[in-house]
Amino acid sequence: MALTRQFKDTVTARAERDPRFREALFAEALNAYFSGDTTVGKAILRDLVNATIGFEELALTLKKPSKSLHRMLGPGGNPSTDNFFSILNALQKKARVTLRVTAKAS
């Protein structure tokens, strides 16, 4: 299901003003990846890119074509490990969020 422009604008506005929301988007994206749901992880990362750095600025930062980045984070995308972590690094800087992983035994 395609997201409406109004929803995307709402996410962007909230991400701009609320650091905890940006943290939550990061956490949800990575938790989805860690649980094997890469489709959801990519969708949330795509929302985070749109709400913070934008694909054009991300492309300039990473020296990659914008269309390639769109494909990487699209439903069928499969970014390499280098590209994935480069995207995360650029997002962390732009969103002013520091990611940390904590392991807990279950």
KANORLIN-V453234 format. One record per residue. N is the residue number from 1. RES is the residue in one letter. SS is DSSP state (H for helix, E for strand, L for the rest). Layout:
# KANORLIN-V453234
N|RES|SS / N|RES|SS
This chain:
# KANORLIN-V453234
1|M|L / 2|A|L / 3|L|L / 4|T|L / 5|R|H / 6|Q|H / 7|F|H / 8|K|H / 9|D|H / 10|T|H / 11|V|H / 12|T|H / 13|A|H / 14|R|H / 15|A|H / 16|E|H / 17|R|H / 18|D|L / 19|P|H / 20|R|H / 21|F|H / 22|R|H / 23|E|H / 24|A|H / 25|L|H / 26|F|H / 27|A|H / 28|E|H / 29|A|H / 30|L|H / 31|N|H / 32|A|H / 33|Y|H / 34|F|H / 35|S|L / 36|G|L / 37|D|L / 38|T|H / 39|T|H / 40|V|H / 41|G|H / 42|K|H / 43|A|H / 44|I|H / 45|L|H / 46|R|H / 47|D|H / 48|L|H / 49|V|H / 50|N|H / 51|A|H / 52|T|L / 53|I|L / 54|G|L / 55|F|H / 56|E|H / 57|E|H / 58|L|H / 59|A|H / 60|L|H / 61|T|H / 62|L|H / 63|K|L / 64|K|L / 65|P|L / 66|S|H / 67|K|H / 68|S|H / 69|L|H / 70|H|H / 71|R|H / 72|M|H / 73|L|L / 74|G|L / 75|P|L / 76|G|L / 77|G|L / 78|N|L / 79|P|L / 80|S|L / 81|T|H / 82|D|H / 83|N|H / 84|F|H / 85|F|H / 86|S|H / 87|I|H / 88|L|H / 89|N|H / 90|A|H / 91|L|H / 92|Q|H / 93|K|H / 94|K|H / 95|A|H / 96|R|L / 97|V|L / 98|T|L / 99|L|L / 100|R|L / 101|V|L / 102|T|L / 103|A|L / 104|K|L / 105|A|L / 106|S|L
